[in-house]
Amino acid sequence: MFRDFPVHGEIAYKGAEAADCAGEQGKYWEFHRILYEKQREWMSNTSMLYTYAKQLGLNVTAFKACLDSGKYKTEVDKDLQDGISYGVKGTPTFFINGKKIVGYMPYEEFAKLIDKELNKQ
């Protein structure tokens, strides 16, 4: 399960909400990837969110209406508050069978941890 944790204030909320709006059109993960790849670009110019929507072939009018409505702000805030309650302080943070893992790790390392946890059961 993926949860939002907008650590960079209101601008990060807007990015998280934009990904959710892209998700309405079946492009959540594609939009999410662009947000990570181009963080510096859109965080200094939020109009780029609409450019990314267009690049992904989204209905930009529907995307803009969704984003401008703030429809996902409460959901993003709930994710943030839940993360704080679980002791999350930054991203990425993962939980594998209740064990907190902080920071990036190659896939192979995650696979080892998951296998280890599965073998405990």
VOGU-3710 file (C-alpha; in Angstrom, 3 decimals, decimal comma):
1> mfrdfpvhge> 0,000/0,000/0,000  1,306/3,449/-0,844  0,538/6,433/1,371  1,335/10,110/0,814  3,717/11,914/3,145  4,043/15,497/1,843  7,097/16,634/3,790  7,654/19,859/1,854  4,499/21,709/2,886  1,656/22,929/0,707
11> iaykgaeaad> 3,533/22,463/-2,548  4,016/18,769/-1,737  0,305/18,470/-0,948  -0,432/19,814/-4,421  1,815/17,186/-5,990  0,162/14,385/-4,014  -3,276/15,663/-4,956  -2,218/15,908/-8,606  -1,148/12,251/-8,602  -4,544/11,296/-7,159
21> cageqgkywe> -6,285/13,318/-9,862  -4,177/11,584/-12,515  -5,221/8,321/-10,893  -8,839/9,106/-11,719  -7,767/8,727/-15,345  -5,693/5,607/-14,747  -2,282/7,303/-14,674  -1,440/7,522/-10,967  1,930/5,749/-11,091  3,027/7,430/-14,311
31> fhrilyekqr> 2,270/10,835/-12,800  3,901/9,861/-9,525  7,098/8,889/-11,355  7,217/12,257/-13,138  6,778/14,062/-9,807  9,835/12,331/-8,388  11,932/12,731/-11,524  11,153/16,441/-11,895  10,800/17,607/-8,289  12,800/20,788/-8,685
41> ewmsntsmly> 10,887/21,761/-11,805  7,311/21,541/-10,523  8,050/22,589/-6,937  9,160/25,963/-8,251  6,423/26,162/-10,898  3,186/24,324/-10,108  1,791/25,040/-13,576  4,079/22,212/-14,703  1,595/19,797/-13,122  -0,783/20,620/-15,976
51> tyakqlglnv> 2,022/20,156/-18,511  2,717/16,673/-17,131  -0,988/15,838/-17,324  -0,979/16,818/-20,986  2,219/14,816/-21,642  0,551/11,727/-20,187  -2,478/12,193/-22,417  -4,867/13,046/-19,607  -8,019/15,072/-20,087  -6,417/18,274/-18,810
61> tafkacldsg> -9,756/20,025/-18,227  -10,935/17,221/-15,921  -7,489/17,031/-14,276  -7,475/20,780/-13,606  -11,025/20,704/-12,218  -10,055/17,858/-9,894  -6,842/19,524/-8,712  -8,398/22,960/-8,283  -11,266/21,488/-6,256  -8,971/20,249/-3,473
71> kyktevdkdl> -10,950/17,016/-3,503  -8,000/14,907/-2,295  -6,540/17,309/0,282  -8,282/15,608/3,231  -7,090/12,185/2,075  -3,495/13,416/1,708  -3,662/15,043/5,134  -4,941/11,806/6,669  -2,014/9,919/5,120  0,405/12,466/6,575
81> qdgisygvkg> -1,152/12,295/10,044  -1,181/8,486/9,955  2,489/8,487/8,972  3,378/10,801/11,829  1,492/8,553/14,250  3,585/5,596/13,031  6,831/7,489/13,550  7,514/8,368/9,928  9,818/11,368/9,679  10,682/11,364/5,989
91> tptffingkk> 10,505/9,526/2,712  10,883/6,888/1,672  9,762/4,884/4,707  8,473/1,342/4,385  6,814/-1,069/6,773  7,375/-4,763/6,203  5,339/-6,907/8,570  5,311/-4,014/11,059  9,085/-3,414/10,840  9,998/0,161/9,833
101> ivgympyeef> 12,582/0,512/7,064  13,803/4,059/6,356  15,481/5,066/3,119  16,006/3,695/-0,334  17,036/0,093/-0,721  17,580/-1,961/-3,893  14,821/-4,398/-4,807  16,995/-7,388/-3,904  17,354/-6,123/-0,317  13,594/-5,680/0,006
111> aklidkelnk> 13,057/-9,174/-1,366  15,430/-10,598/1,268  13,605/-8,765/4,061  10,214/-9,907/2,823  11,400/-13,502/2,474  12,877/-13,355/5,976  9,577/-12,070/7,402  7,558/-14,687/5,505  9,799/-17,467/6,844  9,067/-16,320/10,424
121> q> 5,376/-17,094/9,996
//
